[in-house]
Amino acid sequence: MRQLMRRERSGRIRYLDATWKRRDGRLVVAEVDGALHLAPRGWWDDQLRQNEIALTDALVLRYPSIVLRTEEALVASQLRRALWL
């Protein structure tokens, strides 16, 4: 699923970039970070958001957007491993 809507504990609506459900029911979440995520406040918010997602027992993988374009085999390998753990 892409852009899965998620309500944070604060009530704020956020979107997960990509999610998959494993056979055991656990979610695998891939988050893509572009240049805007490098600003200090955005980076901080992303980390806290990742912690909240992980606390729901989801497995979170993060990728800089450039890695998606230049290291496709690496990303695919990690996603395969996450989905078959």
N, C-alpha and C positions, 0 to 999 in steps of 0.2 A: 504494500500500500504506500502511496506517496501522499505527503502532506496530511497525515493522520492528525485529526484535531484531538487535543488533550487539554483538559482543564487543570490548572495548577491548584495547589492548596489555597492560594490567595484568591482563587476565582478567575484569574486571568486565563484567557484562551491562548494556547500556543500550538504550533504545528511541528510534528516530527517529520524530517525530510523523507525518510524511507523506513518502513518497518516490515518485518516478516514474522510469522508465527512458526516456531519449531514444532515438531511432532509432540514434544512434551508440554506444549502450551506456552513456554517462555517466549517473550518477544525479543527479537534482535532489532536494534535500532541503529541506523546509519545516519549520522549528522554530517553535513557538508559545511565547511567554514570558508567563506570567501573573504576578501580583503576587509570588509566592514567588521568582521569578527576579530580583527587584530587590534582595534581600538581598546584601550584598557578597560573601559566600562563594559563593552560588549564581551570581551574575553572573560571578565569576571562573571557576568550574567550567564554566559554559556557554561562555565564550570559549575555554578550553583544549580543551573537547570539540569545538567548532566547528573549531578548527585541525586536530585529528586527523581529522575527517571530510573536511575540505578536502584534507588530505594524501593521501587516497585518490583524488583527482581528482574528487570530487563537487562540485557547485555547491550551496552552502548559502544559503538565504534565511531570514531571521529576521523574525518578526512579533510585536509585542506583541498580546496577546489582544484588546484593545480595537479594534485596527486591523481585525481580522477581522470584527468586528461593525459597524464604522462606515465602513469604506473598502473594501467588497467589490469594487468595480470596479477599484480600484488593485491589490489583491492578485491578482485574476484576470488583469489585464493583465501584471503582472510574471511570474506563473507561465506564462502563454502564451508570453511572450518567452523565458523560461528553457528551455522545452520545445522551442522551435523554433530556438534559436541554431545 
